[in-house]
């Protein structure tokens, strides 16, 4: 198998790895390495320029260092409520995060989403999720008696995008 390795400090720096070998020189499939997004993969090989692409052909696999620390971030600042318990630093993989959202007087929690999935509070009002990747939390608080916002997902492939200024045409996608 083949894959692109991206520099952790500069996403514009990429190297194409064209096949891997074990230290004994035997072919090795990437699927056997249990690589996940965020892991650090170490390979040895000769770096070559193939057209405009930096490439290592038949790289020797050395190691995979699993990513074990992840971040939890708020998608947007939360207004008219207090959020307690969300971590402000990195979190170890597998950690259960528990937090509360206390709306100001006259407001209520409309919804809480973790990575786009709506979660509901336990009977004590505590929200929770287990961290297995970098996580984005979206908390929406609305005025009581006001209109509920509608959560929609737009997924588009902008590779075929055409148009002028603010007008977009010929864009493929879905609306949920």
C-alpha positions as CSV (number, residue, x, y, z in Angstrom):
1,X,0.0,0.0,0.0
2,X,0.9,3.7,-0.4
3,X,0.2,6.7,1.7
4,X,1.1,10.4,2.2
5,X,2.9,11.4,5.4
6,X,2.2,15.0,6.5
7,X,4.6,17.0,8.7
8,X,3.0,17.5,12.1
9,X,4.2,21.1,12.2
10,X,3.6,22.1,8.6
11,X,0.7,20.5,6.8
12,X,2.1,21.8,3.4
13,X,5.1,19.4,3.8
14,X,4.1,15.9,2.5
15,X,6.0,12.8,1.4
16,X,4.5,10.0,-0.6
17,X,5.5,6.6,0.7
18,X,5.4,4.1,-2.1
19,X,5.3,0.7,-0.4
20,X,6.9,-0.4,2.9
21,X,9.2,-3.2,3.9
22,X,9.9,-4.9,7.2
23,X,13.5,-4.4,8.6
24,X,14.2,-7.9,7.1
25,X,13.3,-6.5,3.6
26,X,9.9,-8.3,3.2
27,X,6.9,-6.5,1.8
28,X,4.6,-5.1,4.5
29,X,1.0,-3.9,4.1
30,X,0.0,-0.6,5.8
31,X,-3.2,-2.3,7.0
32,X,-1.0,-4.4,9.3
33,X,0.5,-1.4,11.0
34,X,-2.7,-0.3,12.8
35,X,-2.1,3.4,11.8
36,X,-4.7,6.0,12.9
37,X,-5.0,9.7,12.2
38,X,-2.6,11.5,14.5
39,X,-0.1,8.6,15.0
40,X,3.5,9.2,14.2
41,X,4.9,6.8,11.6
42,X,8.7,6.4,11.3
43,X,10.2,5.0,8.1
44,X,13.6,5.0,6.6
45,X,14.4,5.3,2.9
46,X,15.8,7.4,0.1
47,X,13.9,10.6,-0.6
48,X,13.4,11.2,-4.3
49,X,11.6,13.8,-6.4
50,X,9.1,12.1,-8.7
51,X,7.6,14.9,-10.9
52,X,6.6,17.5,-8.2
53,X,6.1,14.9,-5.5
54,X,8.6,14.0,-2.8
55,X,8.6,10.2,-2.5
56,X,10.2,7.4,-0.6
57,X,10.1,4.2,-2.6
58,X,10.0,0.9,-0.6
59,X,10.5,2.6,2.8
60,X,11.6,0.4,5.7
61,X,9.1,0.6,8.5
62,X,10.6,1.4,11.9
63,X,7.7,2.2,14.3
64,X,4.3,3.7,14.9
65,X,3.9,5.9,18.0
66,X,0.2,6.0,18.9
67,X,-1.4,9.4,19.6
68,X,-2.6,9.3,23.2
69,X,-3.4,12.9,23.9
70,X,-6.3,14.8,22.4
71,X,-7.9,18.2,22.6
72,X,-11.4,19.1,23.5
73,X,-12.5,22.5,22.1
74,X,-15.7,24.5,21.9
75,X,-17.0,25.1,18.4
76,X,-18.2,28.6,19.4
77,X,-18.2,30.7,22.6
78,X,-21.2,29.8,24.7
79,X,-23.4,32.8,25.6
80,X,-26.0,33.1,28.3
81,X,-24.8,30.0,30.1
82,X,-22.0,28.7,32.3
83,X,-20.1,25.5,31.2
84,X,-18.2,23.6,33.8
85,X,-16.0,20.6,33.5
86,X,-14.8,20.8,29.9
87,X,-11.1,20.3,29.8
88,X,-8.9,23.2,28.7
89,X,-5.8,21.1,28.1
90,X,-5.1,17.8,26.4
91,X,-7.0,14.7,27.5
92,X,-5.7,11.1,27.4
93,X,-7.4,8.7,25.0
94,X,-10.2,6.8,26.7
95,X,-10.9,9.5,29.2
96,X,-14.6,10.1,30.1
97,X,-15.3,13.8,30.0
98,X,-18.3,15.0,32.1
99,X,-19.5,18.6,32.1
100,X,-22.6,20.7,32.9
101,X,-24.2,23.6,31.1
102,X,-26.1,26.0,33.4
103,X,-28.2,28.5,31.4
104,X,-28.7,32.0,32.6
105,X,-32.2,33.0,33.9
106,X,-34.6,33.1,30.9
107,X,-32.5,30.8,28.8
108,X,-32.4,27.0,28.1
109,X,-30.0,24.5,26.5
110,X,-31.3,23.8,22.9
111,X,-28.7,21.1,22.2
112,X,-25.2,19.9,22.8
113,X,-23.3,18.1,20.1
114,X,-20.0,16.3,20.2
115,X,-18.4,15.9,16.8
116,X,-21.7,16.7,15.2
117,X,-23.7,14.1,17.2
118,X,-26.3,15.3,19.6
119,X,-25.9,14.1,23.2
120,X,-28.4,14.2,26.0
121,X,-27.7,14.9,29.7
122,X,-28.0,12.2,32.4
123,X,-30.8,12.6,34.9
124,X,-28.5,14.9,37.0
125,X,-28.0,17.2,34.1
126,X,-24.4,16.1,33.3
127,X,-23.3,15.6,29.8
128,X,-20.6,13.1,29.0
129,X,-18.5,11.5,26.2
130,X,-15.4,9.4,25.9
131,X,-12.4,10.9,24.1
132,X,-10.9,8.8,21.4
133,X,-9.8,11.7,19.0
134,X,-9.6,15.5,19.0
135,X,-13.2,16.6,19.8
136,X,-15.2,19.6,19.0
137,X,-18.2,20.4,21.3
138,X,-21.0,22.6,20.1
139,X,-23.4,24.0,22.8
140,X,-26.4,26.1,21.7
141,X,-28.4,28.1,24.3
142,X,-31.6,29.9,23.4
143,X,-34.1,32.2,25.0
144,X,-36.9,30.3,26.7
145,X,-40.0,30.6,24.5
146,X,-37.9,31.6,21.5
147,X,-37.4,29.7,18.3
148,X,-35.3,26.6,18.3
149,X,-32.4,26.7,15.9
150,X,-32.4,23.9,13.3
151,X,-29.2,21.9,12.9
152,X,-28.5,21.0,9.3
153,X,-25.5,19.4,7.7
154,X,-24.3,20.5,4.3
155,X,-21.7,18.3,2.6
156,X,-20.2,19.5,-0.7
157,X,-17.4,18.5,-3.0
158,X,-15.8,21.8,-4.0
159,X,-13.4,20.2,-6.4
160,X,-15.8,21.0,-9.3
161,X,-16.7,24.5,-8.1
162,X,-17.4,27.1,-10.7
163,X,-18.9,30.6,-10.4
164,X,-18.2,34.2,-9.9
165,X,-18.0,36.3,-6.7
166,X,-20.5,35.1,-4.2
167,X,-22.5,33.0,-6.7
168,X,-21.7,29.3,-6.7
169,X,-22.8,26.9,-9.5
170,X,-22.1,23.3,-10.4
171,X,-21.3,22.2,-6.9
172,X,-22.1,18.6,-6.0
173,X,-23.3,17.8,-2.5
174,X,-26.0,16.7,-0.1
175,X,-28.3,18.4,2.4
176,X,-29.5,16.6,5.5
